[in-house]
Structure formats: structure tokens, C-alpha cells
Amino acid sequence: MKTVLVLGAGLVSRPMVRHLLELPDFRVVVASRTKSKAEELVQSHPRGTALGLLAEDEAALRRLIADSNLVVSLLPWTLHLVVARHCLELKKHLVTTSYVSEGMRQLDGPARAAGVLFLNEIGLDPGIDHMSAMKVIDDVRQKGGQVTGFVSYCGGLPAPEANDNPFGYKFSWSPRGVLLAGRNEARYLKEGKEVVVPAQELFNHRWPVTVEGAGRFEAYPNRNSLPYIATYRLDGVRTMLRGTLRNPGWCETMKAIIDLGLIRDDTVRTGLKDMTYARWLRRFAPGSGDLRSECAARLGLSRDHPVLERLAWLGLFEERPIGLEQGADVDVLAKLMFEKMSYKPGERDMIVLHHEFEVEYPDRPRERRFSTLVSFGEPAGDSAMARTVSLPAAIAVRLILEGRIRLTGVQIPVMPEIYLPVLAELSRLGITCQERIAG
């Protein structure tokens, strides 16, 4: 009986825990700051255990790791290094769905020496994006071709029937994380030239994208795409871009929100419980006139512009108490957005992951290849976001503990040893990337 320790019981944890509990040779321990959340995941399963754990209690954390064969950290990424160092000392495998941090990368040599695998970026984005891309890229190489252009888009969105608010978006994960991601600079390669997009201009740098079987969206660049040239071993590539998909209208509204200064997190404010949203917003649009008109003037927009309509729908001009004891400005906006833009019972979300490849061969015409995943959540069940983030990790856990993945060190899923069996199992679970080729 193998014991898997799952740290964290957040929005994406359930499919992983339930998948692992269905395997007869696995015992699953779920440890969460809030024990009741862990109990909801385990549901009194005979091979499941729910525990309360404060991640800051390193002595308790170490004891749990020592009693496990493998650890899955679904904690905030800032805590992964703490977990990783204990796993290293105790020679335990570690799986996360987060990007590899510089601190994690520095553990590669020690992990190899200890004979353990620290597998990161095994979720959706990052995760399925890596695996589905490498499957096509390696196939092109085996056929003697070269990928000269790679564009990848990913978005978590409401399913069409649930797309009923003017933002065209609902939250299936942390609103704070979504908002803060909008402050990142972006870099990518286009026709051999590096494009740098300053953070303040991120949402101005957008374009329409149509994905077959999913619809029409707007896209903007996702952070720094350039390191993926080395990650995917695409020497000589002329275009390399990773982008985010949203429904039309999101980008211009987020640009306005950033221009107003509503997502700052550098100062924690008190006295927010009784302060109204309108009074809070007035600090960013000072004046004695109509608040909506003052905001419009500051943004250089008309009072009836769709962006102002969306801000009004959200409730930013209302004399309604915020209800927070304290928080940064981004926390005020995140709370309001989560209240107004969460999924209702029975509503489905939708994941769209779409790759486009430009391929050249020495002895035949160029071709374009595509790989597309469109996945919907289960009404009254797991969201598509939860399934596509946690099931790849759950499958990897099984493969590692069954000895089918024998790699060591700090890894991401770009090797056939990982991506082929994980993608095959995901397809069996109804998460399939459809590939096609065009001349």
C-alpha cells in the first residue's frame, strides 16, 4: 500500500483525491489548514485520511512527509520550497502543478543525488500545454521536419450557456491571482524579432482568435514566451508565443481597471468594513462631481462606454459596504468580482487550449499543424479547470509510484516517458487533444 500525501484542499484538489482513492493500492492523506475541507474531499473513504495542518508547522509537516511515499503540494507556490527541502532530506518524491521557481531549479542536482523526482508543471497551463505541444514537436522531428513557428493559447472561461455577464468571465480559481497576473510584462518572438510588451500596455496588446469548435476570443501574450524555445528544443524557431484567451471585452476593461490603479497590493488598508465601494473608488477618481463621469474622464472614455457599463454592473459606483476588515486594493476588487462573477450551481466552465505549428521539411511542402483541447465542466460536478489541473498530476503520481516514470531531479513533463502515458490516460478520462494537419 503506497501512501500519497496531498497538501492543500482548494478548488482544484477534488478530482485528484477521488482519482487516487479509486486505485486499490493507494492510501491518500489530505492535509489542509481547514480540516473540514479535507474531510469533504475524503468523504470517509476507508483508504483516505483528512487532517488539519498549518503549513508553518514544519515539525508536523515533516512527520507527515516521513510517513508518505510521495507528496503532492497544492499549496501556494511560495510554500513549495519548504515542502521540497523536507522531501529531499527524507528522500520522497514530490509533485506540483506550479511553475518551476529558481529556488526549486537549484534543487535539481541534490534531488538527482538523492534519487528522487520533483515533477513540477504537471497541471493544465503549465502541464497539458507542455505535453500536447511536445507530442507534436517530437513527431515532426521524427519525420525529419522542423517547427519554425509555435503559437499556443489557453483560457479558462464560462461555457457558452453560462456566459451571462458583461465581463465574459467567471472565476474557477483565485480572483486575486487572475488580477495580479494582469500586471506582468510580456515577451515573445514574432518572425525573428523579439516583442516586449510593458505591463501597463499588456491589455492593449490584443488580437482576435477563432478556435474551431470553441468560438471567437481575444488573446494577449502570457508572460515571457522566450524560455520555451529552450524548453521545447526549438532552435531556429522564428515565432514563439504563448497567449491567454478571454471573451471579447475583457481586455479593454482590465486595461481601464489597471489605469485607475485598482489592483495595487503594496499597501494594506484598514477601515474597509464600513467603507462603501463608491467611497473606495473615489480615491482613484477624485473630484466633487458624478463618480462615474469622473472615472470616464480619467480614462478618456464616454460616460456610456461599455467599459463604464461593466464597472457599473460590477457595483463599483454603489454605496454598499465592502465588508473587509483590512486588505490591499486588489483584495477589495477581488472580493467584489468573486461575489458577482462566480459560477452558479449547475453551471459549467470551459477550458480551451489551442496550439498552432508552422512546420518545414527539407523534401516536401510546408504544413500547418494544430492541437486543440476543448473541455467542459460537469454540471453539479467537477469544473473543467479542476479536472484539467489535478488529473494530470494524479496520473503522474500513479506512474511514479508504479515505477513507470524513473526520472530523478527537478523535471517538467516534456519527455515522452511522462507525456505519452499521461496524455493516453487523460484521453481515457475524456480529456483529449484533437490534432489535425493542413497544407
DOSE-869069 format. One record per residue (C-alpha): x, y, z; residue number from 1. Coordinates in nm, 4 decimals. Example, Ala and Ser with C-alpha at 12.3 -4.5 7.8 and 13.67 -1.06 7.14 Angstrom:
<pts>
<pt <1.2300, -0.4500, 0.7800>, 1>
<pt <1.3670, -0.1060, 0.7140>, 2>
</pts>
This chain:
<pts>
<pt <0.0000, 0.0000, 0.0000>, 1>
<pt <0.1531, 0.3298, -0.1152>, 2>
<pt <0.0753, 0.6472, 0.0799>, 3>
<pt <0.0259, 0.9766, -0.1033>, 4>
<pt <0.0251, 1.2975, 0.0993>, 5>
<pt <-0.1812, 1.5740, -0.0645>, 6>
<pt <-0.1112, 1.9160, 0.0842>, 7>
<pt <-0.3988, 2.1557, 0.0212>, 8>
<pt <-0.7714, 2.1123, -0.0346>, 9>
<pt <-0.8516, 2.4041, -0.2614>, 10>
<pt <-1.0698, 2.4463, -0.5690>, 11>
<pt <-0.8795, 2.2030, -0.7918>, 12>
<pt <-0.7997, 1.9264, -0.5413>, 13>
<pt <-1.1102, 1.7081, -0.5558>, 14>
<pt <-1.0597, 1.5240, -0.8892>, 15>
<pt <-0.7067, 1.4255, -0.7891>, 16>
<pt <-0.8063, 1.2936, -0.4478>, 17>
<pt <-1.1040, 1.0984, -0.5809>, 18>
<pt <-0.8967, 0.9554, -0.8682>, 19>
<pt <-0.6245, 0.8333, -0.6326>, 20>
<pt <-0.8766, 0.6846, -0.3898>, 21>
<pt <-1.0183, 0.4771, -0.6757>, 22>
<pt <-0.6826, 0.2989, -0.7086>, 23>
<pt <-0.6809, -0.0084, -0.4823>, 24>
<pt <-0.3131, 0.0106, -0.3853>, 25>
<pt <-0.3117, 0.3710, -0.2679>, 26>
<pt <-0.3784, 0.5366, 0.0635>, 27>
<pt <-0.4398, 0.9119, 0.0469>, 28>
<pt <-0.3776, 1.1581, 0.3288>, 29>
<pt <-0.5191, 1.5072, 0.2671>, 30>
<pt <-0.3832, 1.7797, 0.4937>, 31>
<pt <-0.5322, 2.1274, 0.4855>, 32>
<pt <-0.5341, 2.4385, 0.7005>, 33>
<pt <-0.9106, 2.3861, 0.7263>, 34>
<pt <-0.9698, 2.0234, 0.8226>, 35>
<pt <-1.3349, 2.0317, 0.7099>, 36>
<pt <-1.2217, 2.0983, 0.3526>, 37>
<pt <-1.0009, 1.7899, 0.3633>, 38>
<pt <-1.2907, 1.5868, 0.5054>, 39>
<pt <-1.5124, 1.6976, 0.2143>, 40>
<pt <-1.2577, 1.5536, -0.0288>, 41>
<pt <-1.2009, 1.2258, 0.1526>, 42>
<pt <-1.5686, 1.1644, 0.2369>, 43>
<pt <-1.4935, 0.8928, 0.4952>, 44>
<pt <-1.3272, 0.6715, 0.2347>, 45>
<pt <-1.1638, 0.3708, 0.4081>, 46>
<pt <-0.8272, 0.4471, 0.2458>, 47>
<pt <-0.8487, 0.8211, 0.2985>, 48>
<pt <-0.7445, 1.0363, 0.5925>, 49>
<pt <-0.8253, 1.4035, 0.6477>, 50>
<pt <-0.6029, 1.6138, 0.8704>, 51>
<pt <-0.5716, 1.9733, 0.9782>, 52>
<pt <-0.2272, 2.1185, 0.9152>, 53>
<pt <-0.0753, 2.4620, 0.9295>, 54>
<pt <0.1971, 2.4713, 0.6658>, 55>
<pt <0.4028, 2.6858, 0.9047>, 56>
<pt <0.4182, 2.3909, 1.1471>, 57>
<pt <0.7240, 2.2335, 0.9896>, 58>
<pt <0.7614, 1.9665, 1.2550>, 59>
<pt <0.4120, 1.8315, 1.1837>, 60>
<pt <0.4686, 1.8711, 0.8098>, 61>
<pt <0.7928, 1.6727, 0.8277>, 62>
<pt <0.6250, 1.3890, 1.0194>, 63>
<pt <0.3562, 1.3578, 0.7524>, 64>
<pt <0.6136, 1.3609, 0.4717>, 65>
<pt <0.8187, 1.0955, 0.6520>, 66>
<pt <0.5136, 0.8663, 0.6631>, 67>
<pt <0.4441, 0.9051, 0.2890>, 68>
<pt <0.5859, 0.7603, -0.0316>, 69>
<pt <0.5117, 1.0711, -0.2384>, 70>
<pt <0.3970, 1.4263, -0.1664>, 71>
<pt <0.1676, 1.6406, -0.3817>, 72>
<pt <0.1875, 2.0100, -0.2964>, 73>
<pt <-0.1214, 2.2070, -0.3964>, 74>
<pt <-0.0228, 2.4813, -0.1544>, 75>
<pt <0.0602, 2.8345, -0.2722>, 76>
<pt <0.3771, 2.8185, -0.4820>, 77>
<pt <0.5703, 3.0166, -0.2221>, 78>
<pt <0.5493, 2.7142, 0.0114>, 79>
<pt <0.6717, 2.4534, -0.2380>, 80>
<pt <1.0374, 2.5058, -0.1440>, 81>
<pt <0.9692, 2.4344, 0.2226>, 82>
<pt <0.7993, 2.1093, 0.1249>, 83>
<pt <1.0724, 2.0256, -0.1280>, 84>
<pt <1.3547, 2.0608, 0.1241>, 85>
<pt <1.1854, 1.8164, 0.3611>, 86>
<pt <1.1208, 1.5770, 0.0714>, 87>
<pt <1.4876, 1.5987, -0.0247>, 88>
<pt <1.6126, 1.5200, 0.3237>, 89>
<pt <1.3640, 1.2338, 0.3623>, 90>
<pt <1.4136, 1.1091, 0.0025>, 91>
<pt <1.0489, 1.1402, -0.1010>, 92>
<pt <0.9147, 1.2185, -0.4484>, 93>
<pt <0.7303, 1.5495, -0.4953>, 94>
<pt <0.4658, 1.6564, -0.7496>, 95>
<pt <0.3330, 2.0098, -0.8048>, 96>
<pt <0.1260, 2.1815, -1.0738>, 97>
<pt <0.3183, 2.5084, -1.0378>, 98>
<pt <0.5894, 2.6713, -1.2478>, 99>
<pt <0.9459, 2.5793, -1.1508>, 100>
<pt <1.0857, 2.8602, -0.9384>, 101>
<pt <1.4561, 2.9466, -0.9336>, 102>
<pt <1.4808, 2.8008, -0.5837>, 103>
<pt <1.3237, 2.4745, -0.6997>, 104>
<pt <1.5533, 2.4630, -1.0011>, 105>
<pt <1.8555, 2.4764, -0.7714>, 106>
<pt <1.7432, 2.1509, -0.6083>, 107>
<pt <1.7900, 1.9559, -0.9334>, 108>
<pt <2.1391, 1.8263, -0.8520>, 109>
<pt <2.0628, 1.7350, -0.4911>, 110>
<pt <1.7398, 1.5604, -0.5965>, 111>
<pt <1.9257, 1.3544, -0.8553>, 112>
<pt <2.1862, 1.2617, -0.5947>, 113>
<pt <1.9076, 1.1559, -0.3572>, 114>
<pt <1.7384, 0.9520, -0.6309>, 115>
<pt <1.4062, 1.1369, -0.6060>, 116>
<pt <1.1865, 1.3078, -0.8646>, 117>
<pt <1.0472, 1.6574, -0.8168>, 118>
<pt <0.7935, 1.6780, -1.1006>, 119>
<pt <0.6534, 2.0287, -1.1485>, 120>
<pt <0.4251, 2.1952, -1.4048>, 121>
<pt <0.2043, 1.8864, -1.4375>, 122>
<pt <-0.1352, 2.0576, -1.4472>, 123>
<pt <-0.3115, 2.2380, -1.7321>, 124>
<pt <-0.1106, 2.5511, -1.8068>, 125>
<pt <0.1577, 2.4617, -1.7245>, 126>
<pt <0.1096, 2.0912, -1.7889>, 127>
<pt <-0.1173, 1.9680, -2.0644>, 128>
<pt <0.0115, 2.2566, -2.2754>, 129>
<pt <0.3681, 2.1174, -2.2488>, 130>
<pt <0.2654, 1.7592, -2.3125>, 131>
<pt <0.0381, 1.8183, -2.6104>, 132>
<pt <0.2951, 2.0517, -2.7675>, 133>
<pt <0.5852, 1.8107, -2.7231>, 134>
<pt <0.3841, 1.5236, -2.8680>, 135>
<pt <0.3507, 1.7150, -3.1957>, 136>
<pt <0.7023, 1.8609, -3.1892>, 137>
<pt <0.8646, 1.5218, -3.1349>, 138>
<pt <0.6506, 1.3706, -3.4114>, 139>
<pt <0.7665, 1.6440, -3.6505>, 140>
<pt <1.1301, 1.5743, -3.5598>, 141>
<pt <1.0885, 1.2022, -3.6148>, 142>
<pt <0.9573, 1.2765, -3.9638>, 143>
<pt <1.2614, 1.4930, -4.0430>, 144>
<pt <1.0827, 1.8265, -4.0105>, 145>
<pt <1.1453, 2.1451, -3.8148>, 146>
<pt <0.8966, 2.3587, -3.6238>, 147>
<pt <0.9629, 2.7157, -3.7351>, 148>
<pt <0.6609, 2.8755, -3.5697>, 149>
<pt <0.4752, 2.7898, -3.2481>, 150>
<pt <0.1754, 2.9763, -3.1062>, 151>
<pt <-0.0161, 2.8474, -2.8043>, 152>
<pt <-0.3302, 2.9837, -2.6403>, 153>
<pt <-0.5060, 2.8774, -2.3220>, 154>
<pt <-0.8093, 3.0100, -2.1385>, 155>
<pt <-1.0455, 2.9064, -1.8624>, 156>
<pt <-1.3860, 3.0547, -1.9469>, 157>
<pt <-1.7588, 3.0121, -1.8845>, 158>
<pt <-1.9264, 2.7596, -2.1122>, 159>
<pt <-2.1362, 2.9448, -2.3739>, 160>
<pt <-2.4637, 2.8910, -2.1866>, 161>
<pt <-2.3067, 3.0259, -1.8642>, 162>
<pt <-2.1520, 3.3318, -2.0296>, 163>
<pt <-2.4146, 3.5695, -1.8941>, 164>
<pt <-2.2272, 3.8669, -1.7513>, 165>
<pt <-2.0752, 4.1671, -1.9340>, 166>
<pt <-1.7184, 4.0693, -1.8409>, 167>
<pt <-1.7500, 3.7350, -2.0238>, 168>
<pt <-1.5654, 3.5696, -1.7369>, 169>
<pt <-1.6247, 3.3739, -1.4172>, 170>
<pt <-1.3783, 3.2597, -1.1547>, 171>
<pt <-1.2832, 2.8942, -1.1233>, 172>
<pt <-0.9683, 2.9823, -0.9264>, 173>
<pt <-0.8289, 3.2670, -0.7157>, 174>
<pt <-0.9598, 3.6087, -0.8301>, 175>
<pt <-0.6554, 3.7718, -0.6725>, 176>
<pt <-0.4260, 3.5555, -0.8841>, 177>
<pt <-0.6186, 3.6394, -1.2009>, 178>
<pt <-0.5964, 4.0115, -1.1303>, 179>
<pt <-0.2288, 4.0166, -1.0339>, 180>
<pt <-0.1378, 3.8200, -1.3472>, 181>
<pt <-0.2512, 4.1267, -1.5398>, 182>
<pt <0.0478, 4.3227, -1.4089>, 183>
<pt <0.3120, 4.1106, -1.5832>, 184>
<pt <0.5334, 4.2266, -1.8650>, 185>
<pt <0.5215, 4.0002, -2.1719>, 186>
<pt <0.7880, 3.8942, -2.4234>, 187>
<pt <0.7630, 3.6808, -2.7332>, 188>
<pt <0.9255, 3.6192, -3.0711>, 189>
<pt <0.7468, 3.7132, -3.3940>, 190>
<pt <0.9068, 3.6464, -3.7328>, 191>
<pt <1.2518, 3.6517, -3.5767>, 192>
<pt <1.2032, 3.9759, -3.3804>, 193>
<pt <1.1636, 3.9974, -3.0033>, 194>
<pt <0.8495, 4.1822, -2.8942>, 195>
<pt <0.8456, 4.3366, -2.5457>, 196>
<pt <0.5094, 4.4435, -2.4018>, 197>
<pt <0.5322, 4.6622, -2.0886>, 198>
<pt <0.2989, 4.5579, -1.8080>, 199>
<pt <0.0985, 4.8798, -1.8372>, 200>
<pt <0.0253, 4.8024, -2.2047>, 201>
<pt <-0.0452, 4.4293, -2.1701>, 202>
<pt <-0.4201, 4.4522, -2.2332>, 203>
<pt <-0.3785, 4.6950, -2.5205>, 204>
<pt <-0.1719, 4.4285, -2.6962>, 205>
<pt <-0.4588, 4.2022, -2.8039>, 206>
<pt <-0.5945, 4.0405, -3.1186>, 207>
<pt <-0.8888, 3.8181, -3.2234>, 208>
<pt <-0.8507, 3.4394, -3.2328>, 209>
<pt <-1.1021, 3.1844, -3.3615>, 210>
<pt <-1.0700, 2.8296, -3.2271>, 211>
<pt <-1.2557, 2.5618, -3.4195>, 212>
<pt <-1.5232, 2.4032, -3.2025>, 213>
<pt <-1.4974, 2.6681, -2.9307>, 214>
<pt <-1.5673, 3.0143, -3.0728>, 215>
<pt <-1.4138, 3.3572, -3.1213>, 216>
<pt <-1.1979, 3.5098, -2.8495>, 217>
<pt <-0.9445, 3.7815, -2.7885>, 218>
<pt <-0.5871, 3.6922, -2.6995>, 219>
<pt <-0.2987, 3.8676, -2.5287>, 220>
<pt <0.0579, 3.7456, -2.4552>, 221>
<pt <0.1243, 3.5400, -2.1443>, 222>
<pt <0.4393, 3.6470, -1.9631>, 223>
<pt <0.7755, 3.5550, -2.1173>, 224>
<pt <0.7485, 3.3060, -2.4042>, 225>
<pt <1.1197, 3.3097, -2.4913>, 226>
<pt <1.2452, 3.0478, -2.2394>, 227>
<pt <1.0177, 2.7922, -2.4055>, 228>
<pt <1.2425, 2.7935, -2.7117>, 229>
<pt <1.4956, 2.6022, -2.4999>, 230>
<pt <1.2326, 2.4078, -2.3059>, 231>
<pt <1.0845, 2.2664, -2.6278>, 232>
<pt <1.4262, 2.2490, -2.8006>, 233>
<pt <1.3081, 2.4681, -3.0880>, 234>
<pt <1.6392, 2.6093, -3.2097>, 235>
<pt <1.5826, 2.8173, -3.5223>, 236>
<pt <1.2166, 2.8892, -3.4486>, 237>
<pt <1.1092, 3.2276, -3.5868>, 238>
<pt <0.7836, 3.2711, -3.3929>, 239>
<pt <0.7297, 3.1658, -3.0305>, 240>
<pt <0.4234, 3.2933, -2.8484>, 241>
<pt <0.2188, 3.1743, -2.5534>, 242>
<pt <-0.1043, 3.3665, -2.5051>, 243>
<pt <-0.4155, 3.3840, -2.2881>, 244>
<pt <-0.7709, 3.3618, -2.4244>, 245>
<pt <-1.0623, 3.5685, -2.2976>, 246>
<pt <-1.4037, 3.6630, -2.4318>, 247>
<pt <-1.4226, 3.9985, -2.6150>, 248>
<pt <-1.4397, 4.2991, -2.3843>, 249>
<pt <-1.2236, 4.1576, -2.1047>, 250>
<pt <-0.9012, 4.3211, -2.2188>, 251>
<pt <-1.0304, 4.6765, -2.2583>, 252>
<pt <-1.1994, 4.6542, -1.9186>, 253>
<pt <-0.8887, 4.5199, -1.7462>, 254>
<pt <-0.6844, 4.7969, -1.9082>, 255>
<pt <-0.9209, 5.0524, -1.7527>, 256>
<pt <-0.9040, 4.8812, -1.4121>, 257>
<pt <-0.5240, 4.8922, -1.4222>, 258>
<pt <-0.5190, 5.2541, -1.5412>, 259>
<pt <-0.7387, 5.3502, -1.2471>, 260>
<pt <-0.4933, 5.1756, -1.0121>, 261>
<pt <-0.7429, 4.9284, -0.8638>, 262>
<pt <-0.5154, 4.6242, -0.8404>, 263>
<pt <-0.2343, 4.7625, -0.6282>, 264>
<pt <-0.1171, 4.5321, -0.3499>, 265>
<pt <0.1630, 4.7371, -0.1943>, 266>
<pt <-0.0417, 4.8816, 0.0934>, 267>
<pt <-0.2748, 4.7013, 0.3328>, 268>
<pt <-0.5626, 4.9306, 0.4259>, 269>
<pt <-0.7803, 4.9190, 0.7359>, 270>
<pt <-1.1284, 5.0581, 0.7907>, 271>
<pt <-1.2708, 4.8774, 0.4882>, 272>
<pt <-1.5565, 4.7033, 0.6663>, 273>
<pt <-1.7935, 5.0005, 0.6617>, 274>
<pt <-1.6372, 5.1864, 0.3693>, 275>
<pt <-1.8521, 5.1685, 0.0563>, 276>
<pt <-1.7256, 5.0656, -0.2849>, 277>
<pt <-1.8118, 5.4105, -0.4219>, 278>
<pt <-1.6125, 5.5825, -0.1483>, 279>
<pt <-1.3189, 5.3474, -0.2090>, 280>
<pt <-1.3320, 5.4154, -0.5841>, 281>
<pt <-1.3446, 5.7905, -0.5255>, 282>
<pt <-0.9834, 5.7753, -0.4076>, 283>
<pt <-0.8831, 5.6767, -0.7630>, 284>
<pt <-1.1076, 5.9327, -0.9343>, 285>
<pt <-1.1029, 6.2384, -0.7088>, 286>
<pt <-1.3469, 6.5199, -0.7625>, 287>
<pt <-1.6818, 6.6519, -0.6458>, 288>
<pt <-1.8886, 6.5552, -0.9480>, 289>
<pt <-2.0619, 6.2366, -1.0531>, 290>
<pt <-1.8296, 5.9422, -0.9763>, 291>
<pt <-1.8994, 5.7558, -1.2981>, 292>
<pt <-1.8327, 6.0707, -1.5019>, 293>
<pt <-1.5098, 6.1346, -1.3106>, 294>
<pt <-1.3895, 5.7783, -1.3840>, 295>
<pt <-1.4834, 5.8146, -1.7500>, 296>
<pt <-1.2922, 6.1428, -1.7753>, 297>
<pt <-0.9831, 5.9944, -1.6151>, 298>
<pt <-0.9936, 5.7037, -1.8617>, 299>
<pt <-1.0646, 5.9261, -2.1617>, 300>
<pt <-1.3912, 5.7422, -2.2303>, 301>
<pt <-1.7512, 5.8492, -2.2650>, 302>
<pt <-1.9779, 5.8009, -1.9643>, 303>
<pt <-2.1826, 5.5389, -2.1513>, 304>
<pt <-1.8821, 5.3479, -2.2884>, 305>
<pt <-1.9145, 4.9658, -2.2458>, 306>
<pt <-1.6228, 4.9704, -2.0004>, 307>
<pt <-1.8136, 5.2059, -1.7696>, 308>
<pt <-2.1235, 4.9882, -1.8115>, 309>
<pt <-1.9213, 4.6890, -1.6915>, 310>
<pt <-1.7825, 4.8755, -1.3908>, 311>
<pt <-2.1356, 4.9854, -1.3022>, 312>
<pt <-2.2666, 4.6296, -1.3345>, 313>
<pt <-1.9880, 4.5137, -1.1043>, 314>
<pt <-2.1086, 4.7568, -0.8374>, 315>
<pt <-1.8123, 4.9911, -0.8090>, 316>
<pt <-2.0324, 5.3021, -0.8053>, 317>
<pt <-2.2623, 5.1709, -0.5301>, 318>
<pt <-2.2832, 5.2911, -0.1715>, 319>
<pt <-2.2574, 4.9357, -0.0439>, 320>
<pt <-2.0148, 4.8415, 0.2376>, 321>
<pt <-1.7053, 4.6485, 0.1338>, 322>
<pt <-1.7149, 4.4273, 0.4421>, 323>
<pt <-1.3418, 4.3537, 0.4711>, 324>
<pt <-1.1592, 4.4094, 0.7967>, 325>
<pt <-0.8481, 4.5032, 0.6013>, 326>
<pt <-0.6804, 4.4379, 0.2681>, 327>
<pt <-0.4921, 4.5798, -0.0263>, 328>
<pt <-0.6786, 4.7467, -0.3115>, 329>
<pt <-0.6589, 4.4279, -0.5166>, 330>
<pt <-0.8347, 4.2404, -0.2342>, 331>
<pt <-1.1278, 4.4830, -0.2460>, 332>
<pt <-1.1719, 4.4296, -0.6194>, 333>
<pt <-1.1166, 4.0530, -0.5930>, 334>
<pt <-1.3871, 4.0220, -0.3259>, 335>
<pt <-1.6405, 4.2113, -0.5348>, 336>
<pt <-1.5568, 4.0205, -0.8525>, 337>
<pt <-1.5815, 3.6857, -0.6754>, 338>
<pt <-1.9245, 3.7796, -0.5425>, 339>
<pt <-2.0523, 3.8896, -0.8824>, 340>
<pt <-1.8615, 3.6565, -1.1150>, 341>
<pt <-1.8698, 3.3110, -0.9564>, 342>
<pt <-2.0317, 3.0077, -1.1111>, 343>
<pt <-2.3875, 2.9374, -1.0049>, 344>
<pt <-2.4907, 2.5838, -0.9066>, 345>
<pt <-2.5136, 2.3631, -1.2143>, 346>
<pt <-2.3189, 2.5985, -1.4426>, 347>
<pt <-2.0298, 2.4664, -1.6499>, 348>
<pt <-1.6924, 2.6169, -1.7201>, 349>
<pt <-1.4868, 2.5586, -2.0343>, 350>
<pt <-1.1152, 2.5074, -2.0953>, 351>
<pt <-0.9735, 2.5965, -2.4377>, 352>
<pt <-0.6119, 2.5007, -2.5174>, 353>
<pt <-0.5015, 2.5565, -2.8754>, 354>
<pt <-0.1591, 2.5130, -3.0405>, 355>
<pt <-0.0605, 2.6164, -3.3928>, 356>
<pt <0.2641, 2.4921, -3.5507>, 357>
<pt <0.4420, 2.6065, -3.8666>, 358>
<pt <0.6446, 2.3126, -3.9982>, 359>
<pt <0.9104, 2.2936, -4.2692>, 360>
<pt <1.0625, 1.9834, -4.4292>, 361>
<pt <1.3732, 1.9552, -4.6468>, 362>
<pt <1.1985, 1.7484, -4.9128>, 363>
<pt <0.8268, 1.8390, -4.9047>, 364>
<pt <0.5949, 2.1390, -4.8758>, 365>
<pt <0.5399, 2.3326, -4.5569>, 366>
<pt <0.2462, 2.2386, -4.3391>, 367>
<pt <0.0477, 2.3772, -4.0506>, 368>
<pt <-0.0394, 2.1514, -3.7599>, 369>
<pt <-0.2920, 2.2092, -3.4842>, 370>
<pt <-0.3650, 2.0561, -3.1450>, 371>
<pt <-0.6831, 2.1649, -2.9663>, 372>
<pt <-0.8411, 2.0730, -2.6349>, 373>
<pt <-1.1930, 2.1920, -2.5530>, 374>
<pt <-1.3132, 2.0552, -2.2203>, 375>
<pt <-1.6322, 2.1341, -2.0281>, 376>
<pt <-1.7063, 2.1062, -1.6582>, 377>
<pt <-1.9581, 1.8608, -1.5224>, 378>
<pt <-2.2916, 2.0200, -1.4192>, 379>
<pt <-2.3144, 1.9922, -1.0395>, 380>
<pt <-1.9762, 1.8144, -1.0519>, 381>
<pt <-1.6116, 1.8980, -1.1018>, 382>
<pt <-1.5143, 2.2015, -1.3058>, 383>
<pt <-1.3115, 2.1631, -1.6229>, 384>
<pt <-1.0423, 2.3715, -1.4531>, 385>
<pt <-1.0242, 2.1341, -1.1576>, 386>
<pt <-1.0143, 1.8246, -1.3804>, 387>
<pt <-0.7530, 1.9539, -1.6225>, 388>
<pt <-0.5264, 2.0860, -1.3462>, 389>
<pt <-0.5392, 1.7982, -1.0992>, 390>
<pt <-0.5918, 1.4840, -1.3081>, 391>
<pt <-0.2573, 1.5077, -1.4937>, 392>
<pt <-0.0866, 1.5306, -1.1546>, 393>
<pt <-0.2875, 1.2355, -1.0192>, 394>
<pt <-0.1926, 1.0226, -1.3197>, 395>
<pt <0.1732, 1.1172, -1.2775>, 396>
<pt <0.1588, 1.0163, -0.9097>, 397>
<pt <0.0439, 0.6687, -1.0061>, 398>
<pt <0.3064, 0.6323, -1.2788>, 399>
<pt <0.5859, 0.7374, -1.0429>, 400>
<pt <0.4810, 0.5047, -0.7619>, 401>
<pt <0.4323, 0.2161, -1.0043>, 402>
<pt <0.7872, 0.2691, -1.1294>, 403>
<pt <0.6814, 0.3644, -1.4816>, 404>
<pt <0.8471, 0.7048, -1.4531>, 405>
<pt <1.2047, 0.6561, -1.3351>, 406>
<pt <1.3429, 1.0059, -1.3829>, 407>
<pt <1.5098, 1.1926, -1.0976>, 408>
<pt <1.5854, 1.5577, -1.0325>, 409>
<pt <1.3666, 1.8613, -1.0995>, 410>
<pt <1.1612, 1.7887, -1.4114>, 411>
<pt <0.8669, 1.9158, -1.6135>, 412>
<pt <0.6572, 1.6893, -1.8425>, 413>
<pt <0.8351, 1.7383, -2.1759>, 414>
<pt <0.9761, 1.3849, -2.2108>, 415>
<pt <0.7869, 1.1014, -2.3846>, 416>
<pt <0.8314, 0.8896, -2.0722>, 417>
<pt <0.5924, 1.1278, -1.8998>, 418>
<pt <0.3701, 1.2845, -2.1641>, 419>
<pt <0.2760, 0.9736, -2.3629>, 420>
<pt <0.1197, 0.7733, -2.0761>, 421>
<pt <-0.0312, 1.0825, -1.9101>, 422>
<pt <-0.1985, 1.2014, -2.2316>, 423>
<pt <-0.3235, 0.8482, -2.3021>, 424>
<pt <-0.4845, 0.8229, -1.9588>, 425>
<pt <-0.6330, 1.1721, -1.9847>, 426>
<pt <-0.7920, 1.0723, -2.3148>, 427>
<pt <-0.9488, 0.7710, -2.1443>, 428>
<pt <-1.0950, 1.0155, -1.8897>, 429>
<pt <-1.2443, 1.2309, -2.1666>, 430>
<pt <-0.9718, 1.4974, -2.1828>, 431>
<pt <-0.8406, 1.4702, -2.5390>, 432>
<pt <-0.6312, 1.6986, -2.7590>, 433>
<pt <-0.7547, 1.6792, -3.1177>, 434>
<pt <-0.4765, 1.7044, -3.3759>, 435>
<pt <-0.5042, 1.7967, -3.7441>, 436>
<pt <-0.2757, 1.8888, -4.0314>, 437>
<pt <-0.3301, 2.1485, -4.3044>, 438>
<pt <-0.1131, 2.2139, -4.6105>, 439>
</pts>
